[in-house]
Amino acid sequence: MGFFGDISENIKAASDRDPAARTAIEILLCYPGVCALLWHHPAHWLYGHGAKLFARVISQATRFWTGIEIHPGAVIGRRCFIDHGMAVVIGETTEIGDDVTIYQGVTLGGTGKETGKRHPTIGDRVVISSGAKVLGPFRVGDDSKIGAGSVVLDEVPPGSTVVGVPGKVVKRVTRAGEELNQIDLPDPVSIELAALRKRVSLLEEKLRKRESESE
């Protein structure tokens, strides 16, 4: 599919996934995520054909106007939707599959000064929520969901829901297209603390019984 076909698909993706979207022209003119992806096309083409400085100039100008920084070396699939998008950062060796949704404040980055592949590979139909950081050269499997504010440092199996710092898998998707419930995401730290409190209570109860038997 060509440039205009890709842009048309991105506009439709925004319309389908954002209930506030109204018309195609409004999405094209007023949605920073759509604008950033539009300008990523020529920047990526130039980067791949050796005009890396010009590609970076386009990338930085787009960052200035949209608040979204996409390195021109990043590979982005079809129907990607960057919602709101302010402070989104997508690194050079990032690969993003089809039908991915990215919310504001997301970083798809590296963990240091490594060379080669140093940014994540995002599978198809992944949702990355506000403020999440996915750092390192690993894969986030298809149909996975990353909770708001999570810091993901390891491979994510397909169909997983990940929350926390560092990110932990707390749920596996049971049906295709299952939505990410942002309100009722479990807290893995709280779950561990609750289990420890329960264990301590059981040990205390056993200790009391032994003390009463020995009297």
Residue pairs with C-beta under 8 A, 6 or more apart in sequence:
1 9
1 78
3 41
6 41
6 78
7 28
7 34
7 37
7 38
7 41
9 78
9 79
10 34
10 37
10 38
10 79
10 80
10 81
11 24
11 27
11 28
11 34
12 79
13 79
13 80
13 81
13 99
14 21
14 27
14 31
14 33
14 34
14 81
14 83
15 21
15 24
15 27
17 81
17 83
17 101
18 81
18 83
21 27
21 31
27 34
28 34
28 35
28 38
32 65
32 66
32 67
32 68
32 82
32 84
32 85
32 86
33 66
33 68
33 81
33 82
33 83
33 84
33 85
33 88
33 102
34 82
35 62
35 65
35 66
36 62
36 66
36 68
36 70
36 82
36 85
36 88
37 70
37 76
37 80
37 82
39 58
39 59
39 61
39 62
40 59
40 62
40 70
40 72
40 74
40 76
42 58
43 55
43 56
43 58
43 59
43 62
43 70
43 72
44 55
44 72
44 73
44 74
44 75
44 76
46 52
46 54
46 55
46 58
46 72
47 55
47 56
47 72
47 73
52 72
55 72
56 72
58 72
59 69
59 70
59 71
59 72
60 69
62 68
62 69
62 70
63 69
63 70
66 85
67 85
67 86
67 87
67 88
68 82
68 85
68 86
68 87
68 88
68 90
69 88
69 89
69 90
70 76
70 88
70 90
71 90
71 91
71 92
71 94
73 92
73 93
74 90
74 91
74 92
74 93
74 94
74 95
74 96
74 108
74 119
75 94
75 95
75 96
76 90
76 96
77 96
77 97
77 98
77 99
77 100
77 124
78 98
78 99
79 98
79 99
80 96
80 98
80 99
80 100
80 101
80 102
81 100
81 101
81 102
82 88
82 102
82 103
83 101
83 102
83 103
83 104
84 103
84 104
85 102
85 104
86 104
86 105
87 104
87 105
88 102
88 104
88 105
88 106
88 107
89 106
89 107
89 108
89 109
90 96
90 108
90 119
91 108
91 109
91 110
91 118
91 119
92 118
92 119
93 110
93 116
93 117
93 118
93 119
93 137
94 108
94 119
94 120
94 121
94 122
95 119
95 120
95 121
95 122
96 108
96 122
97 122
97 123
97 124
97 125
97 126
97 142
98 124
98 125
99 124
99 125
100 122
100 124
100 125
100 126
100 127
100 128
101 126
101 127
101 128
102 128
103 128
103 129
103 130
103 131
103 132
103 148
104 130
104 131
105 130
105 131
105 132
106 128
106 129
106 130
106 131
106 132
106 133
106 134
107 132
107 133
107 134
107 135
108 119
108 120
108 122
108 128
108 134
109 119
109 133
109 134
109 135
110 118
110 119
110 135
110 136
110 137
111 118
111 135
111 136
111 153
112 118
114 137
116 137
117 137
118 136
118 137
119 136
119 137
120 134
120 135
120 136
120 137
120 138
120 139
120 140
120 152
121 137
121 138
121 139
121 140
122 128
122 134
122 139
122 140
123 139
123 140
123 141
123 142
123 143
123 144
123 158
124 142
124 143
125 142
125 143
125 177
126 140
126 141
126 142
126 143
126 144
126 145
126 146
127 144
127 145
127 146
127 180
128 134
128 146
129 145
129 146
129 147
129 148
129 149
129 150
129 180
129 182
130 148
130 149
131 148
131 149
132 146
132 147
132 148
132 149
132 150
132 151
132 152
133 150
133 151
133 152
134 140
134 146
134 152
135 151
135 152
135 153
136 153
136 154
138 154
138 155
138 156
139 155
139 156
140 146
140 152
140 155
140 156
141 155
141 156
141 157
141 158
141 159
141 160
142 158
142 159
143 158
143 159
143 173
143 176
143 178
144 156
144 157
144 158
144 159
144 160
144 161
144 162
144 173
145 160
145 161
145 162
145 173
145 180
146 152
146 156
146 162
146 163
146 167
147 161
147 162
147 163
147 164
147 167
147 180
147 182
147 185
148 182
148 185
149 165
150 162
150 163
150 164
150 165
150 167
151 164
151 165
151 166
151 167
152 162
152 166
152 167
153 166
153 167
154 166
154 167
156 162
156 167
156 169
157 169
157 172
159 172
159 173
160 169
160 171
160 172
160 173
161 169
161 170
161 171
161 172
161 173
161 180
161 185
162 168
162 169
162 170
163 170
163 185
163 186
163 187
163 188
164 170
164 187
164 188
164 189
168 188
170 185
170 186
170 188
170 191
171 186
